[in-house]
Amino acid sequence: MASRDTMNAEITPEVLLRAYACGIFPMAESADDPTLFWVEPEERGIIPLGGLRVSSRLARTVRSDRFTVTVDRCFDEVIDGCAERAPGRDNTWINARIRTLYSGLHRLRHCHSVEVWDSDALVGGLYGVNLGGAFFGESMFHRARDASKVALVHLVARLVAGGFTLLDTQYVTEHLRSLGAIEIPRRRYRTELDRALQHEGNFAALPVDRPVSGAEALAVLAAR
């Protein structure tokens, strides 16, 4: 289900947070389209925080620390990465209004980025919104094999450590399905969202001032 706002309608970061609390989120048709529309899928994608699938190969990559993983170090650059063209994605829904709104949420500490580095090169990452005990994944990207998967492993570890109960992926792609994403009906989603909003997750339960090692992240997941 989707409804369009007008191009001049006032949407602030605060309004955006209230929308997330109601189970809806904004999208744009393309990067060049200045308008937004609200979306509330009939079937909502989530990754159960106890159900992330980490293959033995992915676990080895995470544990090897081939990549360095940080949070909130270069939020705007992560959005740039998520908006760039990629195989099978010629366009993006991340327009100028989306960038402005989520940068505003980032300044309010309600939106975070996870960055994956190969030496000094940003090779992957993701960003999303945190509200109460829910985290709403917005987009992810990779420029090196497994970089977005490594970002997701570190995100889930951080959410588990911080007492979050809901990881919303909005939709389920085959890529996310292979990592444990499922679809749930809108009514069940709203119930889980309401439950998650009853308490405050701590995104900084794992360090934010230094990279978190792969061994640290995997240890948190192993203790679930």
N, C-alpha and C positions, 0 to 999 in steps of 0.2 A: 504494500500500500504506500502511495506517495502523494504528496500535495505540494504544489509550487507556491513559493512566496513571490512577491513582486520584486523587481530589481532594486527598488529603493527601500524595501522593508528593513526596519532596524533590527539586526540580529547582533547582539553583543556576546562576549564570552560568558557573561552571567546567564543570558537567555539560553545559550548553548548548553550550559550545565543543567539547567532546568529541563531542557529537552531530553538530555541523556537520562535524567532521573525518571522520565516518563517512557523511556524505551525507544525514542526516535533520534535520528541523526540526519545531518544534511549531506547532500551530494550536489554536484554540478554535472551537466551533460558533457562538458569538455573544459579544457583549460581556457578556451577563448569565450566561453559562455559566462556572462557576468551574474546570472541568476542562480539561485539555489533552490532545491526542493527537499522537503522532509521525507524521510523513508522510515517505514516500520514493517519489516518483512513478515510475511505469514510464518515462515520457517526461519529461525534465527540460528546463525552459526556460533558455536562456542567450542572452546577446548576445555574439557574438565581438567581442573588443576591436578588431579590425581591420575590423569589419563594421557599425558603427553607421551608419545611414542618416540623413544630415542634408540635408534638402531645401534648395533655394536660399532659400526663404522663411524656413525655420527658421534658416538660417545668418545671414540678414539680421537677424532678431530677436536672435539671440545677439550678433552683432557690434555692434548698435546700443546695447547696454547699456541698453536700456529697463528691464530688471530688474537689480538688484544681487544677486550671488550670494555667499553666505558658507557656511562650514562650522562645525558644532558650536557655533553661537551660541545656539540655542534648541531643544535636542533634544526636550524634553518637548512643546513647542508643535507640533513637526513630527509627533510621534506623535498628538497631538490632531487635527491636520489629516487625517492618514491614517485616523483612526477615525471622522471625521464622515460623516454621510450625504451622498450625492452622487447625481446622476441615474443610475439603474440600479443603485444600491447602497443598499438600505434598511437593511442591517445590516453589522456588521463582525466579524471574527474577533479583533480586538484587545481582549482582556479585561484585567482588573486584573493577573492573573499575567503576561501578556505584557508589560504596561507595566513591572512591577517587574523582570522578568528582563532586559529590554533596557536599562532604565535602569542596571541593575547592570553590564551589558556596556559601556555608555557610560562609566561611571566607570573601568572597567578599560582604556579606550581600545581596545576591540574592537568598538565600535559607533559609527557616525558619522551625522550628519545633514547634508544639503545644503539650505540655505534660499534661497528666491527671494523678493526683496522688490520692492515697488513703493512707492518712498519709504519710509515707516515701516511699511507694511502687509505682513505675511507672506502671500503669495499662492500659494505652492507650495513643494514640497520632496519629499524622500525620506529614508529612513534604511535602514541595512543593517549587516551584520556583516563585519568584516575578519578574516581568519585566514590567515597565511602570505601567499601570493600570490593568494588568492581573496577576492572580495567577494560577499556574499550579499545581494542587494537584497530588502528585506522589503516595503516598501510605498511608494507615492508619492501625491501629491494635488495638485490645482490649484484655485485660486479665480479665476484669470485665464487667458485663452487662452494656451496654449503654455508656461505656467509650469512644469509638470512636465517637459515636453520640454527646456526650458532646463536644469533641474536635472540631467536625465540626460546631456545633452551635457557639462556641467561635471564630472559624476561620471566619465564615461568618460575625459575628458581627464586627470583626476587619477589614475585607475588606470593609464592608459598611461604617464604621466610617472613614476609610482611603481613601474613594473616588474611590475604585476599581470598575471596570465595568464588569469584566469577571472572572468567576471561572471555569476553565477547569478541568474536571475529566478524560479526555482521553477516557475512556470507561464508559458504564453504566451497573452496576450490579443491581440485584434486590434490594439489600440493599440500594444502592444509589438512585434507582428509588423511593423507598418508602419515601425518604427524599426530593424528588423534582427534581432529575436529569432527564434531557431529552437528546435526541440525535438530532443534527442538521447537515445538509449536509455540506460537506467540504467548498463549496463556501460561504455559510452564515457564517461559523466559521471564515474563513479568513477575511471576512468583519468586524465581531465583534472584532477579534484580532487586525486588523489594527486600528480600532477606539480606542481600549483600549491602544494601544501603543502610542497614541498621547499625553497622559498625564501621570503624575507620581503619582501612589498611595502611600499612607503613611502607611506602615505596623505598625508603632509605634504610630498611632493615638490613640489607647488605650494603657495604660501603658505596658511597657515591663520589668520594674524593680520590679514589684510586681505582685502577682496573681490578675486576674480580676475576680470579683464575678459574679455569675450567674445572679444576678439582673441587674448588669451593662450590661452584654451581651444581655439579653432579652430586656432591655430598648432601646438599639440601634436598635434591630430588630423591635421592636414595632413602632419605629419612622420612619421606611422606607417610 
